[in-house]
Amino acid sequence: MGSREVLGQAARLASSGLLLQVLFRLITFVLNAFILRFLSKEIVGIVNVRLTLLYSTTIFLAREAFRRACLSGGTQQDWSQTFNLLWLTVPLGVFWSLLLGWVWLQLLEVPDPNVVPHYGTGVVVFGLSAVVELLGEPFWVLAQAQMFVKLKVIAESLSVILKSVLIAFFVLWLPHWGLYIFSLAQLLYTAVLVLCYVIYFTKLLGSSESTKQQTLPVSRITDLLPNITRSRAFVNWKEAKLTWSFFKQSFLKQILTEGERYVMTFLNVLNFGDQGVYDIVNNLGSLVARLIFQPIEESFYIFFAKVLERGKDATLQKQEDVAMAAAVLESLLRLALLTGLTITIFGFAYSQLALDIYGGAMLSSGSGPVLLRSYCLYVLLLAINGVTECFTFAAMSKEEVDRYNFTMLALSSSFLALSYVLTRWCGSVGFILANCFNMGIRITQSLCFIHRYYKRSPHRPLAGLYLSPVLLGAFALSGGITGVSEVRKQRHREVASFAVGHPARKKVAELGVGPLPRQIGCSLILRPCAICGEDSHPCSLLLWGHHGSQGKVTVQQFLGAWRGGWRAGVPVHSKAGAWAMFRREVDQSHTSACAVLPDNK
């Protein structure tokens, strides 16, 4: 197959299924937004951080290296030996699930069963679901190698949708099941995913008239099963050695990819509720990365691996292929940079609005908006790193991969230490800052390799990272306009919407707004509830006698209570002190109360 045909198939793999993927992701997005309104932050933290980390670690350590090694084979690849190698992921997955399951149950903090019931069952079932998913690994690799576009999109999307539907049903009707709900849904997800691949290839190989069937390296479904013969080795030892190199790399890459979750899980720097909020924001922020950048990275890794000869100098290869690879890399870098900048500019301004729409006050208040704004910058780095690494790993020799592993080892240690320090210093935002540092180092490593690779050739694919001054000016102008619009929108929400005829109408408009002490009622509100964030909440209407007062409160009465302190014997002589005291009281009692308080708190 020529390089142009490979490029065409890679492009179709990345783009032709995008519409279906967007549709399925949209359905899942709506379902998840609905589910969030019925879950506590603690449940979300345990499922999305603790249990998902167990599942992803088992899957990643058991299969990532095998995938990269087996997809790097050329046209002379012996698929029987490749399938034998891939089936080794199953016993390896059993080993990792048992070992990690013991760690999760015996060494880590167990959540309160009254808050998060059935934790032990969740650990067992999530480990089992990882092993079930590994049963479909030979089918997945064959589909990727043959570039079956719609199969991958439909199988993964259908599995995720069914999982979300099951969770939504049980959360509404059987909420007391706790982690039973998510455990069953996770097992359903992996079972459906594997069955989609198995059923597809069973029907395809059973149809002799199919044109796709004639291009496959197997003729029967049993050819995908382990096959032991005396005439040749059980596995291709070259692939096996490459797998070992990628395994050492994947172990380090997993620490870098999921580093913040390991720090949260093993060092307890955040409680389960804060972990839940961080993970929701993290998933929302990475939606574009999973939807656009990941398919591009996976598809064009296959393109670069097939077009370029691994470990061979660019000047010693077919120049037509080298030139095409350079042109494709330059275009991908420009696409990643433009997409990432667009997300950063607009995401920074509208983070709070996005969180309010997606998860309500649980996400849009507190640290949620700051987390999402920081993540928008991280998405830009993710986009560039995905493109540079997919080329780097496809072109590196085995020796270069081994040397890169040592760099990753040092980077992993520094990343974990930096995550811990930054989290202690600035909370959950520290995880994103540490990830940005980690991603910046990885991008630098890949850019240095690409520069060396094309140094003695006339091609300069890194030119894709240079933007014209006009385009940079347009991005700067867009950032300024969206920033101003968000500030105006926020101020608009703070404009007075108080009772008609109030005697101190103008004075109130000048003073601003804030929460109401529990002993004082109010008859006016100047912005949505500071606690629940809702415009239509009862606490944002005329509140007289709402919290114990017997009538309307004038501005003078409120300011008198503010100056004298609303707690007996506790004088408050500053606006900041009044605000801080009330916030502490609200944090303890979770009272949704609103009233007039000066703006400059």
CORCOR-V817565 format. One record per residue. RES is the residue in one small letter. SS is DSSP state (H for helix, E for strand, C for the rest). OMEGA is omega as a letter, one per 30 degrees, with the letter a starting at -180 (999 if undefined). Layout:
RES/SS/OMEGA
RES/SS/OMEGA
This chain:
m/C/a
g/C/a
s/H/l
r/H/l
e/H/l
v/H/l
l/H/l
g/H/l
q/H/l
a/H/l
a/H/l
r/H/l
l/H/a
a/H/a
s/H/a
s/C/l
g/C/a
l/H/a
l/H/l
l/H/a
q/H/l
v/H/l
l/H/a
f/H/l
r/H/l
l/H/l
i/H/l
t/H/l
f/H/a
v/H/l
l/H/l
n/H/l
a/H/l
f/H/a
i/H/a
l/H/a
r/C/a
f/C/a
l/C/l
s/C/l
k/H/a
e/H/l
i/H/l
v/H/l
g/H/a
i/H/a
v/H/a
n/H/l
v/H/a
r/H/a
l/H/l
t/H/l
l/H/l
l/H/a
y/H/a
s/H/l
t/H/l
t/H/a
i/H/a
f/H/a
l/H/a
a/H/a
r/H/a
e/H/a
a/H/l
f/H/a
r/H/a
r/H/a
a/H/a
c/H/l
l/C/l
s/C/a
g/C/a
g/C/a
t/C/a
q/C/a
q/C/l
d/C/a
w/H/l
s/H/l
q/H/l
t/H/l
f/H/l
n/H/l
l/H/a
l/H/l
w/H/l
l/H/l
t/H/a
v/H/l
p/H/l
l/H/l
g/H/l
v/H/l
f/H/a
w/H/a
s/H/l
l/H/a
l/H/a
l/H/l
g/H/l
w/H/l
v/H/a
w/H/a
l/H/a
q/H/a
l/C/a
l/C/l
e/C/l
v/C/a
p/C/l
d/C/a
p/C/l
n/C/l
v/C/a
v/C/a
p/C/l
h/C/a
y/H/a
g/H/l
t/H/l
g/H/l
v/H/a
v/H/a
v/H/l
f/H/l
g/H/l
l/H/a
s/H/l
a/H/l
v/H/l
v/H/a
e/H/l
l/H/l
l/C/a
g/C/a
e/H/l
p/H/l
f/H/a
w/H/a
v/H/l
l/H/l
a/H/l
q/H/a
a/H/l
q/C/l
m/C/l
f/C/a
v/H/a
k/H/a
l/H/a
k/H/a
v/H/a
i/H/a
a/H/a
e/H/a
s/H/l
l/H/l
s/H/a
v/H/a
i/H/l
l/H/l
k/H/a
s/H/l
v/H/l
l/H/l
i/H/a
a/H/a
f/H/a
f/H/l
v/H/l
l/H/a
w/H/a
l/C/a
p/H/a
h/H/l
w/H/l
g/C/a
l/H/l
y/H/a
i/H/a
f/H/l
s/H/l
l/H/a
a/H/l
q/H/l
l/H/l
l/H/a
y/H/a
t/H/a
a/H/l
v/H/a
l/H/a
v/H/a
l/H/l
c/H/l
y/H/a
v/H/a
i/H/a
y/H/a
f/H/l
t/H/l
k/H/a
l/H/a
l/H/l
g/H/a
s/C/a
s/C/a
e/C/a
s/C/l
t/H/l
k/H/a
q/H/a
q/H/l
t/H/a
l/C/l
p/C/l
v/C/a
s/C/l
r/C/l
i/H/l
t/H/l
d/H/l
l/H/l
l/C/l
p/C/a
n/C/a
i/C/l
t/C/a
r/C/a
s/C/a
r/C/a
a/C/a
f/C/l
v/C/l
n/C/a
w/H/l
k/H/l
e/H/a
a/H/l
k/H/l
l/H/l
t/H/l
w/H/l
s/H/l
f/H/l
f/H/l
k/H/l
q/H/a
s/H/l
f/H/l
l/H/a
k/H/l
q/H/l
i/H/l
l/H/a
t/H/a
e/C/a
g/H/a
e/H/l
r/H/l
y/H/l
v/H/l
m/H/a
t/H/a
f/H/a
l/H/l
n/C/l
v/C/l
l/C/l
n/C/a
f/H/l
g/H/l
d/H/l
q/H/l
g/H/l
v/H/l
y/H/a
d/H/l
i/H/l
v/H/l
n/H/l
n/H/l
l/H/a
g/H/a
s/C/a
l/H/l
v/H/l
a/H/l
r/H/a
l/H/a
i/H/a
f/H/a
q/H/l
p/H/l
i/H/a
e/H/a
e/H/a
s/H/a
f/H/l
y/H/l
i/H/l
f/H/a
f/H/a
a/H/a
k/H/a
v/H/a
l/C/l
e/C/a
r/C/l
g/C/a
k/C/a
d/C/a
a/H/a
t/H/a
l/H/a
q/C/l
k/C/a
q/H/l
e/H/l
d/H/l
v/H/l
a/H/l
m/H/l
a/H/l
a/H/l
a/H/l
v/H/l
l/H/l
e/H/l
s/H/l
l/H/l
l/H/l
r/H/l
l/H/a
a/H/a
l/H/a
l/H/l
t/H/l
g/H/l
l/H/l
t/H/l
i/H/a
t/H/a
i/H/a
f/H/l
g/H/a
f/H/a
a/H/a
y/C/a
s/H/a
q/H/l
l/H/a
a/H/a
l/H/l
d/H/l
i/H/a
y/H/a
g/H/l
g/C/a
a/H/l
m/H/a
l/H/a
s/H/l
s/C/l
g/C/a
s/C/a
g/H/a
p/H/l
v/H/l
l/H/a
l/H/l
r/H/l
s/H/a
y/H/l
c/H/l
l/H/l
y/H/l
v/H/l
l/H/l
l/H/l
l/H/a
a/H/a
i/H/a
n/H/a
g/H/a
v/H/a
t/H/a
e/H/l
c/H/l
f/H/a
t/H/a
f/H/l
a/H/a
a/H/a
m/C/l
s/C/l
k/H/a
e/H/l
e/H/l
v/H/l
d/H/l
r/H/l
y/H/l
n/H/l
f/H/l
t/H/l
m/H/l
l/H/l
a/H/l
l/H/l
s/H/a
s/H/a
s/H/a
f/H/a
l/H/l
a/H/l
l/H/l
s/H/a
y/H/a
v/H/a
l/H/l
t/H/l
r/H/a
w/H/a
c/H/l
g/C/a
s/C/l
v/H/l
g/H/l
f/H/a
i/H/l
l/H/l
a/H/l
n/H/l
c/H/l
f/H/l
n/H/a
m/H/l
g/H/l
i/H/l
r/H/l
i/H/l
t/H/l
q/H/a
s/H/l
l/H/l
c/H/l
f/H/a
i/H/l
h/H/l
r/H/a
y/H/a
y/C/a
k/C/a
r/C/l
s/C/a
p/C/a
h/C/l
r/C/a
p/H/a
l/H/l
a/H/l
g/H/a
l/H/l
y/C/l
l/C/a
s/C/l
p/H/l
v/H/a
l/H/l
l/H/l
g/H/l
a/H/l
f/H/l
a/H/l
l/H/l
s/H/l
g/H/l
g/H/a
i/H/a
t/H/l
g/H/l
v/H/a
s/H/l
e/H/l
v/H/l
r/H/l
k/H/l
q/H/l
r/H/l
h/H/l
r/H/a
e/C/l
v/C/a
a/C/l
s/C/a
f/C/a
a/C/l
v/C/l
g/C/l
h/C/a
p/C/a
a/C/a
r/H/a
k/H/a
k/H/l
v/H/a
a/H/l
e/H/a
l/H/a
g/C/a
v/C/l
g/E/a
p/C/a
l/C/l
p/C/a
r/C/a
q/C/a
i/C/l
g/C/l
c/C/l
s/C/a
l/C/a
i/C/a
l/C/l
r/C/l
p/C/a
c/C/a
a/C/a
i/C/a
c/C/l
g/C/a
e/C/l
d/C/a
s/C/l
h/C/l
p/H/a
c/H/l
s/H/l
l/C/l
l/C/a
l/C/l
w/C/a
g/C/a
h/C/a
h/C/l
g/C/l
s/C/a
q/C/l
g/C/l
k/C/a
v/C/l
t/C/l
v/H/a
q/H/l
q/H/a
f/H/a
l/H/l
g/H/l
a/H/l
w/H/a
r/H/a
g/H/a
g/C/a
w/C/l
r/E/a
a/C/l
g/C/a
v/E/l
p/C/l
v/C/a
h/C/l
s/C/l
k/H/l
a/H/l
g/H/l
a/H/a
w/H/a
a/H/a
m/H/a
f/H/a
r/H/l
r/H/l
e/H/l
v/H/l
d/H/a
q/H/a
s/H/a
h/C/l
t/C/l
s/C/a
a/C/a
c/C/l
a/E/a
v/C/l
l/C/a
p/C/a
d/C/a
n/C/a
k/C/999
